Structures are given as structure tokens and as C-alpha cells.
Amino acid sequence: MRWGLAKRRETARRGPRPARGAGWSRVLRAVLFGLLFVAFSTGALVMRFPPGEQVTLSVGDVSPTDIRSPRQRTFISEVLTRRARAEAEASVPDVYDPPEKRVARQQIARAQEVLAYIDAVRRDPLATDQERIAYLKAIADVPLDDDVAAKVLSLSEAAWQQVSEEVLRVLDLVMREEIRETWLEDKRRTVPARVSLALDETQTDVVVALVRGLMRPNSFYNAAKTAELRRQKAESVEPVSRTIEAGEVILRAGDIVDELDVEALDALGLRESELNWQEVARAAAFLALITFVAWLYLGRMVPQVWDSLPQAALLTVLLVAFVFLAKVMVPGHVVLPYVFPLAGLSLLLGSMLHVQVGVTGALMLTLVAGYLAQGSLEVMVYLLTGGLLAPLSLRRMGRLNSFLWVGVYVALAEGLAILAFRLPSGNYDWLGLVTLLSAGVANGALSSSLTLLAMFLLGSLFQVTTPLRLMELARPTHPLLNQLLMKAPGTYNHTLLISNLAEQAAEAIGADAQLARVGAYYHDIGKTLRPYFYVDNQFDGANVHEQLDPQTSAQIVISHVTDGLELGRKYRLPKRVLAFIPEHHGTMLVRYFYNQACEEAGGCENVDESLFRYPGPKPQSKETAIVMLADGCEALVRSEHPTTPEEVDALVQRILRERVEDGQLDECDLTMKDLDQIRRAFVGVLQGIYHPRIRYPKMPGPAERAKPLAPAPRREPLVQEEGHRGE
């Protein structure tokens, strides 16, 4: 299907170009509010809470007063865990390698060398006894005193041979055993008991002296294996949990604070540590990082969020408020992090701004909560599950029960997240599990109720069109709709039909169906001031425009736009609803009166076309463009009276093609695919309303009913006609 020129086709596909300077204003607004978010959120992350309960105590200080726990708290004690692991490491003895046979062989060989040397000294005929004693005392590694050296020299040759043999035997026996460095002296004391009793006292003394001098450690300390065993032993120790009951005395007045006390105060959030610039810089860097990524994503995917100052302010205020709330609820608590209504934030942003804004807010606050929860994966997955599900599961925002169902979905999803982390651990603390599941239910209820309350309060404050505000405007009892019904009933009926067309088309392309319906309700409210000038409300057949010149008639018709804007502002309609009043006509030409003026002036070159065009602007959103197309299609189909679905389709295509060729859709982001889906939706609704109907026969009077009945006509042509007409 062709809509028009290639340029129009490309414009419709890409959407509107931002006005010159609009891109820079978006960037500046995003940077400004990004800096504000980082500044305020950094203050929230580093603040001490609650300030009234905190004390300034460190290890070694004396407690000035009794300090009691304000709440029950169970936590993993790093101090007790460290002590338990140190005890486990200390219980592992030093590991020594098995005795090395190489050392025994070396010492036997050394013993043989020493014995040979002593034998040579004993046989030296030229040395005196004093010189030989000096030679014996000079033996390396074998210290001999004068007494032992003299006994060596005093032995006969046969006695010395017995000593030599006994030294080798005893040394071999001793070196076969494990000898550690620390055991060497103890092993040396056992040598006399190993000497043969066949030797006399002098021989025994010589053997003992020589063997003791030749003994060496043969089993050595293995530092690497010892460290590995101690590491394994320490890792086998489970983290030690500590429970502090509410009201329990942590410190009494006069107690000296130790590291266990400091840990308890930190776990309860009672100790005010000194704020340093490193902590501030760390928090600021973390927030700047996630803000940069989130703002870049929003600028690419949802740039219109920065077009409005109130919308940008609303986004920043909500994010900062929930960062402060996370600071209060997440750190130092066991159950409260599971009640933190992150899903309420994403639902608020998704319903008031855009679904992608809600998803982005959920991701940002999940990371902030993880930062405050010391990187707890369970808390992050739990919060992210509800935060993503809430905006994505909200389908029809025009119904209150939709928000209630979102709360139910959030509670179920978060309950599954709790079970996914708690059940496989084998820690079946049923009371704790039920408590956390109850917290998940409370989270879902709090998120949905908080969203409804916040939308009611923030909608008018930040000039944001909320679903609740749209629901209020959609009520037939609204004063403007009541005026439209009473003063311009024809226009009112036309409005209802346009709203049905717009809603169906918006749902087909994924636009805001509720906004499109409500905008259609109010797009023609300006006609209530002079309803008789519009053909919808001329029921007596008289047309007042027959008595007016074309230019005056055109100005009167065009004035319903300015009149409608005045009425809308008077009744404080939201800006997004007000936009439907001028944009549903765009800058189109009031063609009927323009053609009439051309005929009277003898040609269009003699007529000022600008006097016959609506002031605009052209549609800026999908919703206002849909109402423009629905308005034109409904009017044309009503005037042409098509008899077949094909004729209805052709008329709808004609209106869509004319609007594209006239450039009325150049500033909205409708694509060619959207236009085709809108066409299908319009044809389906219009075909059901303006379909041809069967002409029923006139009821006979009393005289005619007395006559005999004529044979019934054949029904084949009627059936054939009905089938052709699509009845």
C-alpha cells in the first residue's frame, strides 16, 4: 500500500527531527539533574543513621555509659570467625618430611673418614701425646675434649677395632630413625643405651662421644605443606554467627571497648565512625558510574523524558527519595531489606513517565541496595525481580485493579526469589523463611498502594498526566464532558466514536491507549461555545454558514481550537490532554470553505491560504496523530456511506495518504508499519458501525392484516445480498 512520496515515507519511518537547540537543552537538563542526583544520593549513602543513637567509641576506649541493643540482630561475626580459624590453624602441628636416607649415608661415610683419621693419628710415631690429642680435637664436626682424646689414645689396637665397629653400628642404628632439629639433643641422650655391653667403660665413652658428634637431623620442616594443611583447616571452619537480643547490654559504663564490642556496635548501626573523604569519593564514583550509564540509555531510548522540566525533576526526586529510603531500610537489618518497595519506584516511573524509565530506575536502585547490603546477591536478585516485573506487568493502567494485580505478581515473584536462595542452602529455618515470605507479600502490597498514593499526590505537583488523572477525566460526569453532552450532543457522540477508534489503534501499535481515549474525549470541547456552527449539531437542517462568507466561516470553525484551549486551561486539563485540541487538526486546510473562497475569488491565487489553515502545531505524539487520523476517517466514512468493507478500507487509506502527503505526520514518530496497523484497526471499528443494514418491511395495518396471506417470497436473493454486504 502506498501512502505518498518517498520523502514522506522516510519521515514517517524515522519520526520527527528535534528542533534546533532541542538536543542541547536535553543534554544540559540531563547533566543538571544527573549532578543533582549524584550529589544528594552521595549524601544519603554516607550519612549516619539514625544520628541520635550513635556513639563514638573505638578499641581501647572506656564506655561512658551503658549501651543496650535497640533491636534484635543476627550477623556473621568476623572477629569470632577469625578467632575460630586461628585456633583451627594452631591445632595443626608442624609437618616434617620423612627421614632422608641420603643423610644417613653421608654420616656413615663421614664416620669412616673420622675413624681412619683417628687411626692414622694413633699410629703416628713422630707425634707426641700432646700433639696427637691436639690433632684429635681438631677433627671437624666431631668435638672431642681432652679426656675423650686421651682415652682414644690409651686404647689397645684390638680395643680400638671394637670401638670403630661399634661406632659404625650404633650410628647406622640411630640414623635410621627420624631425627628432627628439635629432637637432636633428645636422640643424643639415647646413644649410651644403644652401645653394646661387651665394651668396657673407656670404649663406651669413646663410642658415645664419636656417635653424638656424627649425628645429624634427617627429617626437615615442610613449610609449604604445613601452610596448606592449616589453610584447609581454617577454611573448614564455618562462619560464626552472633545474635544480639533486643535490650541486651553490649557495654556497661566503665568497660574497656574491645574489637568484639566495636563489631557489635557496627552491626547494630550504633557506632559513628569518622567520615573520611575516601568514603565520600567511593560513593560519589559509584553513583556517577551508574548515573552515566542510565542517563545515556534514557537519552538514547526515551529522550522525551528530558523534554519537560517537571518530568526530569520528578525522575530525580523519586530516585533520590528512594535512595534515602534504601539507606534507612537496607543496611544493618535482616528483614527490612525485603520490605524495601523498589517495585513501587519502578511502577511509579513506568506509569507516570515510561516503562523503560521504570526499568532503568529499578536497575539503578538495585545496584544502590547491593552497595548498601555489602554486595548481597540474594537481596539484589530479590529486589531486581520485583522492580523489573512491576512496570512490565502493568498492562491497562486505566483500571485500579491492574495495580492490585501488579502487587500480587510482585509478591509471588519475590517469594520465588527467596525460595531459590534459601531452600538449596539446607538451612531450613522455617520461622525465618516464613518471615521473609511475609515480607515479600508486604512488599507487593506496599508497592502497589504506594504507587497509587504517590500518583495522586505527585501528578498535579509535577504536572504529569497520571493514569489516575486520566481515569478521573474519563468520567462522563466531568464538567466539560457534561457541557459537551448538553450543548453539543452531536459532537459528543462523534467524540465517543473517535475515542473508540483511537483506543483500538493505540493498542494495536503499543501507544498509550488510555491517553488516546481521554484525549479524544476533549479534542472538540471548543465546539461547546458555538455548537450550532458545526454540522454535527445542526439537527433542523438549517446551516448558518450559508449566510456567511467563506473566510468568516473558516475562522469560526478554526476558533474551536483556541476556544477549546481556553476551556481546557480553565478546567486545568493536563498538558498532554490539552495537546489533543490543537494537534488533532495540525496545520490542515479547512478545505470546504477554502474551495468556496477560491470559486468566489475566481481562483486560488487570489485567496490567502493561511487564513484557512489551523494554527497547529502538527501532532507531536503517536496519540495525537491517531486522533487526527480517526477524526478524518470517521467524518469521511460518515459522509460517504460505504456499502462494503473494501470501500471502508479505501476511504481510510485515502485519509491516511492525504495526511502523510500534507506533512501532518512529519513531527510524530509513527512508522509505516504503525500506519498499516492503524488502518486495520480503523477499518475493523468503522465496518462494524457503518455497515449496511437490512431494510425491514412496513408493518401492515388492521385492514391489510385481514386479507389472506400471500405466498412467502423466495429468500435466495436476500441471502445472497446479505452475504455480499457482509452482514
ZAMARGU-4260 file (C-alpha; in steps of 0.2 Angstrom, whole numbers, plus 5000, padded with zeros to 4 digits):
<rodrens>
0) 5000/5000/5000 | 5007/5017/4995 | 5004/5032/5006 | 5013/5045/4996 | 5030/5052/4991
5) 5046/5043/4997 | 5051/5058/5007 | 5035/5057/5017 | 5038/5038/5019 | 5055/5041/5026
10) 5049/5055/5038 | 5036/5044/5044 | 5048/5029/5047 | 5061/5039/5056 | 5050/5050/5066
15) 5052/5069/5070 | 5068/5078/5070 | 5071/5088/5086 | 5071/5106/5084 | 5087/5116/5083
20) 5093/5118/5100 | 5082/5105/5107 | 5096/5092/5108 | 5107/5104/5118 | 5093/5108/5130
25) 5090/5089/5133 | 5109/5086/5136 | 5110/5101/5148 | 5094/5096/5158 | 5100/5078/5159
30) 5118/5084/5165 | 5110/5096/5178 | 5098/5083/5185 | 5111/5070/5185 | 5123/5080/5195
35) 5109/5084/5207 | 5105/5065/5209 | 5123/5061/5212 | 5126/5075/5225 | 5110/5071/5235
40) 5112/5052/5234 | 5130/5053/5239 | 5125/5062/5255 | 5112/5049/5258 | 5124/5035/5256
45) 5137/5042/5268 | 5126/5049/5281 | 5125/5041/5298 | 5108/5034/5303 | 5100/5036/5315
50) 5111/5050/5321 | 5103/5051/5339 | 5108/5033/5344 | 5126/5033/5338 | 5141/5034/5349
55) 5159/5037/5345 | 5169/5023/5353 | 5185/5014/5347 | 5195/4999/5353 | 5203/5004/5369
60) 5191/5017/5374 | 5181/5017/5390 | 5162/5016/5388 | 5155/5032/5397 | 5138/5024/5399
65) 5128/5008/5397 | 5124/5004/5379 | 5110/4992/5375 | 5104/4985/5359 | 5089/4994/5352
70) 5084/4979/5341 | 5087/4960/5339 | 5101/4957/5326 | 5109/4941/5320 | 5125/4943/5310
75) 5141/4935/5305 | 5155/4939/5317 | 5171/4942/5308 | 5180/4943/5325 | 5174/4927/5331
80) 5176/4919/5314 | 5194/4925/5314 | 5197/4918/5331 | 5190/4901/5327 | 5200/4900/5312
85) 5216/4905/5321 | 5213/4891/5334 | 5210/4879/5320 | 5226/4884/5312 | 5235/4882/5328
90) 5229/4865/5331 | 5238/4859/5315 | 5256/4853/5320 | 5271/4856/5310 | 5273/4844/5295
95) 5290/4836/5293 | 5296/4826/5278 | 5301/4808/5281 | 5319/4803/5286 | 5331/4805/5272
100) 5342/4790/5269 | 5354/4801/5260 | 5359/4810/5276 | 5362/4793/5285 | 5373/4788/5271
105) 5383/4804/5272 | 5386/4802/5290 | 5391/4784/5289 | 5404/4789/5276 | 5409/4804/5287
110) 5411/4792/5302 | 5423/4781/5291 | 5433/4796/5287 | 5434/4801/5305 | 5439/4784/5311
115) 5453/4782/5298 | 5460/4799/5303 | 5460/4794/5321 | 5468/4778/5317 | 5482/4787/5307
120) 5484/4799/5322 | 5486/4784/5334 | 5499/4776/5323 | 5510/4792/5320 | 5527/4788/5328
125) 5534/4805/5327 | 5520/4815/5336 | 5520/4817/5355 | 5504/4813/5365 | 5500/4831/5367
130) 5502/4834/5348 | 5491/4819/5344 | 5477/4825/5357 | 5478/4842/5348 | 5476/4833/5331
135) 5461/4823/5338 | 5452/4839/5345 | 5454/4847/5328 | 5443/4835/5319 | 5429/4845/5310
140) 5411/4842/5315 | 5416/4829/5329 | 5420/4839/5345 | 5432/4829/5357 | 5438/4835/5373
145) 5455/4831/5381 | 5448/4817/5391 | 5440/4808/5377 | 5455/4811/5366 | 5466/4804/5379
150) 5455/4788/5381 | 5456/4786/5362 | 5475/4786/5363 | 5475/4774/5378 | 5465/4760/5369
155) 5474/4745/5363 | 5473/4740/5344 | 5461/4727/5347 | 5450/4738/5358 | 5451/4752/5345
160) 5445/4740/5332 | 5430/4736/5343 | 5426/4754/5346 | 5427/4758/5327 | 5415/4744/5323
165) 5403/4749/5337 | 5403/4767/5331 | 5398/4762/5314 | 5384/4750/5320 | 5377/4762/5333
170) 5377/4777/5321 | 5369/4767/5307 | 5355/4762/5320 | 5352/4779/5326 | 5352/4787/5309
175) 5339/4775/5303 | 5327/4784/5315 | 5318/4801/5312 | 5328/4815/5319 | 5321/4832/5319
180) 5331/4848/5323 | 5322/4850/5339 | 5324/4832/5343 | 5343/4830/5341 | 5348/4833/5359
185) 5335/4820/5365 | 5341/4807/5352 | 5359/4810/5358 | 5354/4806/5376 | 5349/4789/5370
190) 5365/4784/5362 | 5373/4776/5378 | 5359/4764/5379 | 5362/4758/5362 | 5381/4754/5365
195) 5385/4735/5367 | 5388/4729/5385 | 5403/4720/5379 | 5413/4736/5378 | 5421/4742/5394
200) 5418/4760/5401 | 5433/4768/5392 | 5427/4761/5375 | 5409/4766/5379 | 5414/4784/5382
205) 5423/4785/5366 | 5409/4777/5356 | 5396/4789/5364 | 5407/4804/5360 | 5410/4799/5342
210) 5392/4794/5338 | 5385/4810/5346 | 5397/4821/5336 | 5392/4812/5320 | 5373/4813/5322
215) 5363/4825/5311 | 5345/4829/5308 | 5337/4818/5294 | 5319/4825/5294 | 5316/4843/5290
220) 5301/4855/5292 | 5290/4857/5276 | 5283/4875/5277 | 5273/4874/5261 | 5264/4858/5266
225) 5261/4864/5284 | 5254/4881/5277 | 5242/4871/5265 | 5235/4860/5279 | 5232/4875/5291
230) 5223/4884/5277 | 5212/4869/5274 | 5209/4868/5292 | 5204/4886/5293 | 5193/4885/5278
235) 5184/4871/5285 | 5178/4882/5300 | 5160/4889/5296 | 5157/4907/5299 | 5152/4911/5317
240) 5136/4919/5318 | 5132/4930/5333 | 5114/4935/5339 | 5111/4950/5350 | 5094/4952/5358
245) 5084/4967/5359 | 5088/4976/5376 | 5104/4966/5378 | 5119/4976/5386 | 5133/4977/5374
250) 5144/4988/5385 | 5142/4994/5403 | 5149/5010/5410 | 5167/5009/5413 | 5170/4994/5402
255) 5185/4995/5390 | 5180/4993/5372 | 5187/4978/5363 | 5186/4973/5344 | 5171/4962/5348
260) 5161/4976/5356 | 5166/4988/5341 | 5159/4974/5329 | 5143/4973/5338 | 5141/4992/5338
265) 5144/4992/5319 | 5132/4978/5316 | 5118/4987/5325 | 5122/5004/5317 | 5126/5012/5334
270) 5144/5017/5331 | 5148/5033/5322 | 5164/5031/5313 | 5173/5046/5307 | 5168/5052/5290
275) 5183/5052/5278 | 5185/5059/5260 | 5189/5041/5253 | 5171/5035/5258 | 5163/5050/5250
280) 5174/5048/5235 | 5169/5030/5233 | 5151/5033/5235 | 5151/5048/5223 | 5161/5037/5210
285) 5149/5023/5211 | 5134/5034/5209 | 5142/5044/5195 | 5145/5027/5186 | 5128/5021/5187
290) 5120/5038/5183 | 5131/5040/5167 | 5126/5023/5160 | 5107/5025/5165 | 5106/5043/5158
295) 5115/5038/5142 | 5102/5024/5140 | 5087/5035/5143 | 5094/5048/5131 | 5095/5035/5118
300) 5079/5026/5121 | 5067/5038/5130 | 5074/5056/5125 | 5057/5064/5128 | 5059/5062/5147
305) 5071/5076/5146 | 5060/5087/5136 | 5050/5093/5151 | 5057/5101/5166 | 5044/5094/5178
310) 5046/5076/5171 | 5065/5077/5174 | 5063/5084/5191 | 5050/5070/5195 | 5063/5057/5190
315) 5077/5064/5200 | 5066/5067/5216 | 5059/5050/5216 | 5076/5042/5213 | 5084/5052/5227
320) 5069/5049/5239 | 5071/5030/5236 | 5090/5031/5239 | 5087/5039/5256 | 5074/5026/5260
325) 5086/5012/5255 | 5099/5019/5267 | 5086/5018/5281 | 5079/5001/5277 | 5094/4990/5269
330) 5110/4992/5280 | 5110/4984/5297 | 5094/4975/5295 | 5088/4957/5292 | 5070/4958/5286
335) 5068/4977/5282 | 5078/4975/5265 | 5065/4963/5259 | 5051/4976/5263 | 5060/4990/5253
340) 5047/4994/5240 | 5058/4995/5225 | 5044/4989/5214 | 5034/5004/5219 | 5048/5015/5212
345) 5048/5006/5195 | 5029/5006/5195 | 5028/5024/5198 | 5041/5029/5185 | 5034/5016/5172
350) 5016/5023/5174 | 5020/5041/5176 | 5034/5043/5163 | 5038/5027/5153 | 5040/5009/5155
355) 5059/5010/5151 | 5061/5023/5163 | 5054/5012/5176 | 5065/4998/5171 | 5081/5009/5172
360) 5076/5016/5189 | 5074/4998/5195 | 5091/4993/5189 | 5099/5009/5197 | 5091/5006/5214
365) 5095/4988/5214 | 5114/4992/5212 | 5112/5005/5226 | 5104/4992/5238 | 5118/4980/5234
370) 5130/4993/5238 | 5122/4996/5255 | 5120/4977/5258 | 5138/4974/5256 | 5135/4965/5239
375) 5122/4953/5245 | 5117/4944/5229 | 5101/4937/5237 | 5095/4955/5241 | 5099/4961/5224
380) 5091/4947/5214 | 5076/4949/5226 | 5073/4967/5223 | 5078/4967/5205 | 5064/4953/5202
385) 5050/4964/5209 | 5057/4980/5201 | 5058/4973/5184 | 5041/4964/5185 | 5031/4979/5191
390) 5032/4990/5176 | 5032/4976/5163 | 5017/4968/5170 | 5006/4984/5171 | 4995/4982/5155
395) 4979/4993/5157 | 4983/5007/5168 | 4965/5014/5167 | 4960/5001/5179 | 4963/5001/5198
400) 4963/4983/5199 | 4978/4982/5187 | 4989/4990/5201 | 4982/4977/5213 | 4987/4963/5202
405) 5004/4970/5200 | 5006/4969/5218 | 5001/4951/5218 | 5013/4947/5204 | 5027/4956/5213
410) 5024/4946/5229 | 5024/4930/5220 | 5040/4933/5210 | 5049/4939/5226 | 5043/4924/5236
415) 5051/4913/5222 | 5067/4923/5223 | 5068/4920/5242 | 5065/4901/5240 | 5078/4900/5226
420) 5091/4906/5238 | 5085/4899/5254 | 5080/4881/5250 | 5096/4874/5242 | 5107/4880/5257
425) 5100/4867/5268 | 5096/4880/5281 | 5078/4876/5285 | 5074/4889/5297 | 5056/4888/5294
430) 5052/4903/5305 | 5064/4914/5296 | 5058/4908/5279 | 5040/4912/5283 | 5046/4929/5290
435) 5054/4933/5274 | 5040/4927/5263 | 5028/4938/5273 | 5040/4952/5270 | 5038/4949/5251
440) 5019/4949/5252 | 5021/4966/5262 | 5032/4972/5249 | 5020/4969/5235 | 5006/4977/5244
445) 5016/4992/5249 | 5022/4994/5231 | 5005/4995/5223 | 4997/5005/5237 | 5012/5017/5237
450) 5011/5019/5219 | 4993/5024/5219 | 4995/5037/5233 | 5011/5044/5225 | 5002/5046/5208
455) 4988/5055/5217 | 5000/5067/5226 | 5014/5070/5213 | 5003/5071/5197 | 4997/5088/5199
460) 5013/5094/5208 | 5024/5089/5194 | 5011/5092/5180 | 5012/5074/5175 | 4997/5065/5167
465) 4995/5050/5178 | 4983/5035/5175 | 4973/5041/5190 | 4971/5058/5182 | 4966/5051/5166
470) 4953/5040/5174 | 4946/5055/5183 | 4945/5064/5166 | 4936/5049/5158 | 4921/5050/5169
475) 4906/5056/5160 | 4902/5067/5175 | 4917/5078/5172 | 4910/5096/5169 | 4917/5098/5152
480) 4910/5082/5146 | 4894/5086/5154 | 4894/5103/5144 | 4898/5094/5128 | 4884/5082/5130
485) 4871/5095/5135 | 4876/5109/5122 | 4883/5099/5108 | 4876/5081/5108 | 4881/5078/5090
490) 4899/5082/5094 | 4898/5072/5110 | 4893/5056/5100 | 4906/5060/5087 | 4919/5061/5102
495) 4914/5044/5108 | 4916/5036/5092 | 4933/5044/5089 | 4938/5038/5107 | 4934/5020/5102
500) 4944/5022/5086 | 4959/5030/5094 | 4959/5017/5108 | 4959/5002/5097 | 4973/5010/5086
505) 4984/5015/5100 | 4983/4997/5107 | 4987/4990/5090 | 5004/5000/5089 | 5008/4999/5108
510) 5004/5018/5111 | 4995/5024/5127 | 4978/5018/5124 | 4971/5027/5139 | 4978/5044/5135
515) 4972/5042/5117 | 4954/5039/5123 | 4954/5053/5135 | 4962/5065/5123 | 4948/5060/5110
520) 4935/5065/5123 | 4942/5083/5124 | 4948/5086/5107 | 4932/5095/5102 | 4927/5104/5118
525) 4929/5121/5110 | 4913/5117/5100 | 4903/5119/5116 | 4904/5138/5114 | 4896/5139/5097
530) 4889/5122/5094 | 4876/5127/5080 | 4891/5132/5068 | 4895/5114/5066 | 4886/5101/5056
535) 4886/5088/5070 | 4874/5099/5080 | 4863/5105/5066 | 4848/5095/5068 | 4835/5106/5060
540) 4843/5106/5043 | 4847/5125/5044 | 4866/5129/5040 | 4871/5146/5047 | 4886/5146/5036
545) 4875/5149/5020 | 4873/5167/5027 | 4892/5170/5030 | 4907/5172/5018 | 4919/5158/5017
550) 4933/5167/5027 | 4922/5171/5042 | 4915/5153/5042 | 4933/5146/5041 | 4938/5157/5056
555) 4923/5152/5066 | 4927/5134/5063 | 4946/5136/5067 | 4941/5145/5083 | 4935/5130/5091
560) 4954/5126/5094 | 4958/5142/5103 | 4941/5141/5112 | 4945/5123/5117 | 4962/5128/5124
565) 4954/5141/5134 | 4941/5129/5142 | 4955/5116/5145 | 4966/5128/5154 | 4951/5135/5164
570) 4947/5117/5170 | 4965/5113/5172 | 4967/5099/5160 | 4984/5091/5159 | 4996/5097/5146
575) 4996/5080/5137 | 4977/5081/5136 | 4977/5099/5130 | 4989/5094/5116 | 4975/5085/5108
580) 4965/5101/5105 | 4977/5110/5093 | 4986/5094/5086 | 4971/5084/5080 | 4969/5097/5066
585) 4988/5101/5065 | 4990/5114/5051 | 4977/5107/5039 | 4967/5117/5027 | 4948/5120/5030
590) 4946/5114/5013 | 4927/5116/5010 | 4927/5135/5014 | 4944/5137/5005 | 4937/5129/4989
595) 4922/5140/4991 | 4933/5156/4993 | 4943/5151/4978 | 4927/5149/4967 | 4921/5166/4973
600) 4938/5175/4970 | 4940/5167/4953 | 4955/5157/4958 | 4965/5151/4972 | 4979/5163/4968
605) 4968/5177/4974 | 4965/5169/4991 | 4976/5169/5006 | 4978/5151/5011 | 4985/5154/5028
610) 4968/5162/5033 | 4960/5144/5030 | 4973/5134/5040 | 4973/5128/5058 | 4986/5136/5069
615) 4994/5119/5073 | 5006/5113/5079 | 5006/5097/5069 | 5004/5081/5080 | 5019/5078/5091
620) 5015/5061/5098 | 5008/5045/5092 | 4992/5048/5102 | 4988/5065/5095 | 4992/5059/5077
625) 4980/5044/5080 | 4966/5056/5085 | 4969/5066/5069 | 4968/5051/5058 | 4952/5044/5067
630) 4944/5061/5066 | 4946/5062/5047 | 4942/5044/5044 | 4926/5044/5054 | 4920/5060/5046
635) 4924/5054/5028 | 4916/5037/5031 | 4900/5045/5039 | 4898/5057/5024 | 4902/5044/5010
640) 4891/5030/5017 | 4901/5015/5010 | 4892/4999/5007 | 4907/4986/5008 | 4922/4983/5019
645) 4933/4987/5003 | 4925/5004/5002 | 4928/5007/5020 | 4946/5002/5018 | 4948/5013/5003
650) 4941/5028/5012 | 4953/5025/5027 | 4968/5024/5015 | 4963/5040/5007 | 4963/5050/5023
655) 4980/5042/5029 | 4988/5046/5012 | 4982/5064/5012 | 4988/5067/5030 | 5005/5060/5025
660) 5006/5070/5009 | 5001/5085/5018 | 5016/5083/5030 | 5004/5082/5045 | 5013/5067/5052
665) 5031/5074/5050 | 5034/5078/5068 | 5027/5062/5076 | 5036/5045/5077 | 5023/5035/5068
670) 5031/5022/5056 | 5024/5015/5040 | 5021/4999/5050 | 5011/5009/5063 | 5001/5017/5049
675) 4996/5000/5042 | 4991/4993/5059 | 4981/5009/5062 | 4972/5007/5046 | 4967/4989/5050
680) 4961/4995/5067 | 4950/5009/5060 | 4943/4998/5046 | 4938/4985/5059 | 4929/4998/5070
685) 4921/5008/5056 | 4915/4992/5047 | 4906/4987/5062 | 4897/5004/5064 | 4893/5010/5047
690) 4889/4993/5039 | 4874/4992/5028 | 4858/4986/5036 | 4843/4977/5030 | 4828/4987/5026
695) 4813/4980/5036 | 4796/4980/5028 | 4782/4991/5034 | 4770/4983/5047 | 4753/4981/5039
700) 4738/4990/5046 | 4722/4982/5053 | 4713/4981/5036 | 4728/4974/5027 | 4731/4961/5041
705) 4713/4954/5037 | 4717/4950/5019 | 4723/4932/5016 | 4742/4930/5016 | 4751/4930/5000
710) 4764/4916/4997 | 4781/4920/5005 | 4794/4926/4993 | 4809/4916/4990 | 4824/4921/5001
715) 4838/4916/4990 | 4841/4934/4983 | 4840/4941/5001 | 4853/4928/5007 | 4864/4932/4993
720) 4863/4951/4996 | 4867/4949/5014 | 4882/4938/5010 | 4888/4951/4998 | 4886/4966/5010
725) 4895/4957/5024 | 4880/4957/5036
</rodrens>
